[in-house]
């Protein structure tokens, strides 16, 4: 049995996300998908779904919704108050929400992006095998707003795992260490710029979303500031350096090509950490 979830409050940005549509760059389609992929996989496992089922990515909150059938849900990623009809419930565990009950996620106190999974997963049109919303290309479902009624797929045959609560650590509020590999255009920068990239602490600006994250710090300098780079393929995690010298880290909804030199690339294992960084939070790169 499926059902629907009536969204009453969607917060500043809520989208439907699964594991995305990788491998379609030749068609001009970016990967999209959940920014915190580990949180998506865990939330789905907690309610007995395959790891790639579509869930909601809720930025900061608040968020409120009411199901018309009994639902199992799990909330992972960001940390904040979670209630059902005003009663506090835990994140990182499967919780049964009765039909007509009001599920609320308060404003996140740690991290930035909640992942809300429901048993069965959310339905919606598929493009190249994914239900993910691509905010840059306008592909997939429209961003979720108050008044939307989201369709839930039928319950899978597998049982809800008998876990009390999954191991978790709430996202850290201090400086985060982000590991990078050398980029394909690092030879466009002098040795001092490469050193400044990894030795200084960068601040996340308010200009950060599913497309990319701009950083603030001491600018990096190109060897030849007047030289232009023809557009070339881009990947999630690429650290581009525009003429300002202030890096931008490309996220899941990034354009498939770009003309700014890439000095480094965030390692795949650390991209989930970027999803939970808040504006004003600091990060430091490491090549170790």
LUMDO-377461 format. One record per residue (C-alpha): residue number from 0; residue in one letter; chain; x negated, y negated, z negated. Coordinates in nm, 2 decimals. Layout:
! residues N
- NUM_A_A_X_Y_Z
...
This chain:
! residues 288
- 0_X_A_0.00_0.00_0.00
- 1_X_A_-0.13_-0.35_0.09
- 2_X_A_0.04_-0.67_-0.02
- 3_X_A_-0.04_-1.04_-0.01
- 4_X_A_-0.22_-1.29_-0.23
- 5_X_A_-0.07_-1.64_-0.24
- 6_X_A_-0.34_-1.90_-0.28
- 7_X_A_-0.23_-2.19_-0.50
- 8_X_A_-0.57_-2.37_-0.54
- 9_X_A_-0.86_-2.31_-0.31
- 10_X_A_-1.12_-2.54_-0.45
- 11_X_A_-1.36_-2.75_-0.23
- 12_X_A_-1.45_-2.46_0.01
- 13_X_A_-1.32_-2.10_0.03
- 14_X_A_-1.37_-1.87_0.32
- 15_X_A_-1.32_-1.51_0.41
- 16_X_A_-1.66_-1.33_0.44
- 17_X_A_-1.79_-0.98_0.49
- 18_X_A_-2.14_-0.87_0.60
- 19_X_A_-2.11_-1.07_0.92
- 20_X_A_-2.18_-1.00_1.28
- 21_X_A_-2.56_-0.96_1.32
- 22_X_A_-2.71_-0.88_1.66
- 23_X_A_-2.49_-1.11_1.87
- 24_X_A_-2.73_-1.40_1.91
- 25_X_A_-2.77_-1.32_2.28
- 26_X_A_-2.40_-1.40_2.31
- 27_X_A_-2.45_-1.73_2.13
- 28_X_A_-2.29_-1.60_1.82
- 29_X_A_-2.46_-1.64_1.48
- 30_X_A_-2.46_-1.38_1.20
- 31_X_A_-2.23_-1.56_0.95
- 32_X_A_-2.12_-1.33_0.66
- 33_X_A_-2.15_-1.37_0.28
- 34_X_A_-2.43_-1.59_0.17
- 35_X_A_-2.48_-1.38_-0.14
- 36_X_A_-2.47_-1.04_0.02
- 37_X_A_-2.56_-0.86_-0.30
- 38_X_A_-2.26_-1.01_-0.48
- 39_X_A_-2.03_-0.90_-0.19
- 40_X_A_-2.16_-0.55_-0.20
- 41_X_A_-2.13_-0.52_-0.58
- 42_X_A_-1.77_-0.67_-0.59
- 43_X_A_-1.66_-0.42_-0.32
- 44_X_A_-1.82_-0.13_-0.50
- 45_X_A_-1.65_-0.22_-0.83
- 46_X_A_-1.30_-0.19_-0.68
- 47_X_A_-1.38_0.12_-0.48
- 48_X_A_-1.42_-0.04_-0.13
- 49_X_A_-1.68_0.02_0.13
- 50_X_A_-1.95_-0.25_0.07
- 51_X_A_-1.87_-0.45_0.39
- 52_X_A_-1.50_-0.51_0.33
- 53_X_A_-1.39_-0.88_0.36
- 54_X_A_-1.37_-1.08_0.04
- 55_X_A_-1.34_-1.44_-0.05
- 56_X_A_-1.64_-1.67_-0.10
- 57_X_A_-1.53_-1.95_-0.33
- 58_X_A_-1.76_-2.25_-0.37
- 59_X_A_-1.77_-2.38_-0.72
- 60_X_A_-1.40_-2.35_-0.79
- 61_X_A_-1.14_-2.40_-0.93
- 62_X_A_-0.94_-2.13_-0.75
- 63_X_A_-0.60_-1.99_-0.83
- 64_X_A_-0.38_-1.72_-0.66
- 65_X_A_-0.08_-1.49_-0.73
- 66_X_A_-0.04_-1.14_-0.58
- 67_X_A_0.29_-1.00_-0.48
- 68_X_A_0.18_-0.64_-0.57
- 69_X_A_-0.04_-0.50_-0.84
- 70_X_A_-0.41_-0.55_-0.74
- 71_X_A_-0.75_-0.44_-0.85
- 72_X_A_-0.99_-0.73_-0.82
- 73_X_A_-1.36_-0.80_-0.91
- 74_X_A_-1.54_-1.13_-0.93
- 75_X_A_-1.92_-1.15_-0.89
- 76_X_A_-2.18_-1.41_-0.79
- 77_X_A_-2.13_-1.74_-0.97
- 78_X_A_-2.05_-1.74_-1.35
- 79_X_A_-1.75_-1.92_-1.50
- 80_X_A_-1.42_-1.87_-1.67
- 81_X_A_-1.19_-1.61_-1.52
- 82_X_A_-0.84_-1.57_-1.65
- 83_X_A_-0.52_-1.37_-1.57
- 84_X_A_-0.21_-1.55_-1.69
- 85_X_A_-0.44_-1.75_-1.92
- 86_X_A_-0.60_-1.44_-2.07
- 87_X_A_-0.99_-1.43_-2.03
- 88_X_A_-1.12_-1.14_-1.83
- 89_X_A_-1.48_-1.04_-1.75
- 90_X_A_-1.66_-1.09_-1.42
- 91_X_A_-1.86_-0.80_-1.27
- 92_X_A_-1.59_-0.54_-1.35
- 93_X_A_-1.27_-0.41_-1.19
- 94_X_A_-0.97_-0.59_-1.34
- 95_X_A_-0.60_-0.50_-1.27
- 96_X_A_-0.39_-0.80_-1.19
- 97_X_A_-0.01_-0.73_-1.21
- 98_X_A_0.22_-0.86_-0.94
- 99_X_A_0.33_-1.22_-1.01
- 100_X_A_0.03_-1.28_-1.25
- 101_X_A_-0.18_-1.59_-1.19
- 102_X_A_-0.55_-1.53_-1.14
- 103_X_A_-0.77_-1.83_-1.20
- 104_X_A_-1.14_-1.90_-1.15
- 105_X_A_-1.26_-2.20_-1.34
- 106_X_A_-1.53_-2.44_-1.22
- 107_X_A_-1.86_-2.24_-1.21
- 108_X_A_-2.10_-2.32_-1.49
- 109_X_A_-2.39_-2.12_-1.34
- 110_X_A_-2.45_-2.06_-0.98
- 111_X_A_-2.24_-2.20_-0.69
- 112_X_A_-2.05_-1.93_-0.51
- 113_X_A_-1.80_-1.68_-0.65
- 114_X_A_-1.72_-1.36_-0.45
- 115_X_A_-1.37_-1.23_-0.51
- 116_X_A_-1.30_-0.88_-0.38
- 117_X_A_-0.96_-0.70_-0.39
- 118_X_A_-0.91_-0.33_-0.36
- 119_X_A_-0.85_-0.26_0.01
- 120_X_A_-1.01_-0.58_0.12
- 121_X_A_-0.86_-0.88_0.30
- 122_X_A_-0.71_-0.83_0.65
- 123_X_A_-0.74_-1.07_0.94
- 124_X_A_-0.85_-1.09_1.30
- 125_X_A_-1.19_-0.93_1.38
- 126_X_A_-1.45_-1.07_1.62
- 127_X_A_-1.74_-0.85_1.71
- 128_X_A_-1.65_-0.62_1.42
- 129_X_A_-1.64_-0.89_1.15
- 130_X_A_-1.37_-1.09_0.97
- 131_X_A_-1.62_-1.36_0.86
- 132_X_A_-1.55_-1.73_0.90
- 133_X_A_-1.83_-1.91_1.09
- 134_X_A_-1.80_-2.27_0.98
- 135_X_A_-2.03_-2.40_1.25
- 136_X_A_-1.89_-2.22_1.56
- 137_X_A_-1.53_-2.22_1.43
- 138_X_A_-1.50_-1.84_1.47
- 139_X_A_-1.30_-1.61_1.25
- 140_X_A_-1.03_-1.70_1.01
- 141_X_A_-0.98_-2.07_0.92
- 142_X_A_-1.11_-2.18_0.58
- 143_X_A_-0.87_-2.09_0.31
- 144_X_A_-0.65_-2.37_0.17
- 145_X_A_-0.37_-2.39_-0.09
- 146_X_A_-0.05_-2.24_0.04
- 147_X_A_-0.22_-1.97_0.24
- 148_X_A_-0.09_-1.61_0.20
- 149_X_A_-0.37_-1.37_0.25
- 150_X_A_-0.29_-1.01_0.36
- 151_X_A_-0.45_-0.73_0.17
- 152_X_A_-0.53_-0.40_0.35
- 153_X_A_-0.39_-0.07_0.22
- 154_X_A_-0.57_0.08_-0.08
- 155_X_A_-0.85_0.31_0.01
- 156_X_A_-0.83_0.68_-0.10
- 157_X_A_-1.14_0.66_-0.32
- 158_X_A_-1.07_0.59_-0.68
- 159_X_A_-1.17_0.27_-0.87
- 160_X_A_-1.51_0.36_-1.02
- 161_X_A_-1.49_0.44_-1.39
- 162_X_A_-1.73_0.16_-1.49
- 163_X_A_-1.68_-0.05_-1.80
- 164_X_A_-1.88_-0.34_-1.66
- 165_X_A_-2.17_-0.36_-1.40
- 166_X_A_-2.51_-0.48_-1.51
- 167_X_A_-2.54_-0.85_-1.44
- 168_X_A_-2.74_-1.16_-1.50
- 169_X_A_-2.58_-1.50_-1.45
- 170_X_A_-2.75_-1.73_-1.19
- 171_X_A_-3.04_-1.93_-1.35
- 172_X_A_-3.01_-2.30_-1.38
- 173_X_A_-3.38_-2.38_-1.37
- 174_X_A_-3.64_-2.38_-1.09
- 175_X_A_-3.62_-2.07_-0.87
- 176_X_A_-3.91_-1.90_-0.69
- 177_X_A_-3.83_-1.82_-0.33
- 178_X_A_-4.06_-1.59_-0.14
- 179_X_A_-4.14_-1.68_0.23
- 180_X_A_-4.34_-1.53_0.51
- 181_X_A_-4.55_-1.75_0.75
- 182_X_A_-4.33_-1.90_1.03
- 183_X_A_-4.40_-1.88_1.40
- 184_X_A_-4.49_-2.25_1.43
- 185_X_A_-4.71_-2.30_1.12
- 186_X_A_-4.99_-2.40_1.35
- 187_X_A_-4.80_-2.72_1.42
- 188_X_A_-4.89_-2.84_1.07
- 189_X_A_-5.22_-2.93_0.90
- 190_X_A_-5.36_-2.73_0.62
- 191_X_A_-5.25_-3.00_0.37
- 192_X_A_-4.89_-2.95_0.47
- 193_X_A_-4.90_-2.58_0.44
- 194_X_A_-5.05_-2.63_0.09
- 195_X_A_-4.78_-2.88_0.00
- 196_X_A_-4.50_-2.64_0.11
- 197_X_A_-4.59_-2.38_-0.15
- 198_X_A_-4.75_-2.60_-0.43
- 199_X_A_-4.48_-2.86_-0.48
- 200_X_A_-4.13_-2.82_-0.64
- 201_X_A_-3.85_-2.90_-0.39
- 202_X_A_-3.51_-3.04_-0.49
- 203_X_A_-3.19_-2.91_-0.33
- 204_X_A_-2.99_-3.21_-0.18
- 205_X_A_-2.62_-3.25_-0.17
- 206_X_A_-2.65_-3.18_0.21
- 207_X_A_-2.62_-2.81_0.17
- 208_X_A_-2.35_-2.57_0.30
- 209_X_A_-2.31_-2.25_0.49
- 210_X_A_-2.51_-2.39_0.79
- 211_X_A_-2.82_-2.50_0.60
- 212_X_A_-2.98_-2.65_0.30
- 213_X_A_-3.18_-2.97_0.31
- 214_X_A_-3.46_-3.02_0.06
- 215_X_A_-3.62_-3.33_-0.09
- 216_X_A_-3.99_-3.37_-0.19
- 217_X_A_-4.32_-3.49_-0.04
- 218_X_A_-4.28_-3.48_0.34
- 219_X_A_-4.48_-3.24_0.55
- 220_X_A_-4.69_-3.37_0.84
- 221_X_A_-4.72_-3.23_1.19
- 222_X_A_-5.06_-3.22_1.36
- 223_X_A_-4.91_-3.41_1.66
- 224_X_A_-4.60_-3.61_1.55
- 225_X_A_-4.51_-3.69_1.91
- 226_X_A_-4.51_-3.34_2.04
- 227_X_A_-4.17_-3.18_2.11
- 228_X_A_-4.08_-2.82_2.08
- 229_X_A_-3.84_-2.66_2.34
- 230_X_A_-3.53_-2.50_2.18
- 231_X_A_-3.60_-2.14_2.07
- 232_X_A_-3.42_-1.86_1.88
- 233_X_A_-3.35_-1.92_1.51
- 234_X_A_-3.28_-1.68_1.22
- 235_X_A_-3.12_-1.71_0.88
- 236_X_A_-3.38_-1.82_0.63
- 237_X_A_-3.59_-2.02_0.88
- 238_X_A_-3.75_-2.32_0.72
- 239_X_A_-3.73_-2.59_0.99
- 240_X_A_-3.92_-2.92_0.96
- 241_X_A_-3.76_-3.21_1.14
- 242_X_A_-3.94_-3.54_1.21
- 243_X_A_-3.86_-3.66_0.85
- 244_X_A_-4.10_-3.39_0.73
- 245_X_A_-3.83_-3.27_0.48
- 246_X_A_-3.75_-2.90_0.53
- 247_X_A_-3.41_-2.75_0.60
- 248_X_A_-3.35_-2.38_0.53
- 249_X_A_-3.11_-2.23_0.78
- 250_X_A_-2.82_-2.03_0.62
- 251_X_A_-2.57_-1.77_0.76
- 252_X_A_-2.38_-2.00_0.99
- 253_X_A_-2.69_-2.15_1.15
- 254_X_A_-2.71_-2.24_1.52
- 255_X_A_-2.87_-1.96_1.72
- 256_X_A_-3.13_-2.19_1.87
- 257_X_A_-3.32_-2.50_1.74
- 258_X_A_-3.59_-2.73_1.84
- 259_X_A_-3.76_-2.81_1.51
- 260_X_A_-4.08_-2.61_1.43
- 261_X_A_-4.04_-2.33_1.17
- 262_X_A_-4.32_-2.34_0.92
- 263_X_A_-4.20_-2.04_0.71
- 264_X_A_-3.91_-1.79_0.68
- 265_X_A_-3.74_-1.69_0.36
- 266_X_A_-3.76_-1.32_0.30
- 267_X_A_-3.43_-1.14_0.34
- 268_X_A_-3.44_-1.01_-0.02
- 269_X_A_-3.45_-1.37_-0.15
- 270_X_A_-3.18_-1.53_0.07
- 271_X_A_-2.91_-1.43_-0.19
- 272_X_A_-3.08_-1.66_-0.44
- 273_X_A_-3.04_-1.96_-0.21
- 274_X_A_-2.66_-1.90_-0.21
- 275_X_A_-2.64_-1.98_-0.58
- 276_X_A_-2.86_-2.29_-0.59
- 277_X_A_-2.67_-2.61_-0.68
- 278_X_A_-2.74_-2.96_-0.56
- 279_X_A_-3.02_-3.11_-0.77
- 280_X_A_-3.16_-2.77_-0.86
- 281_X_A_-3.53_-2.71_-0.78
- 282_X_A_-3.71_-2.44_-0.60
- 283_X_A_-4.07_-2.35_-0.53
- 284_X_A_-4.19_-2.14_-0.23
- 285_X_A_-4.43_-1.85_-0.27
- 286_X_A_-4.61_-1.65_0.00
- 287_X_A_-4.70_-1.37_-0.26
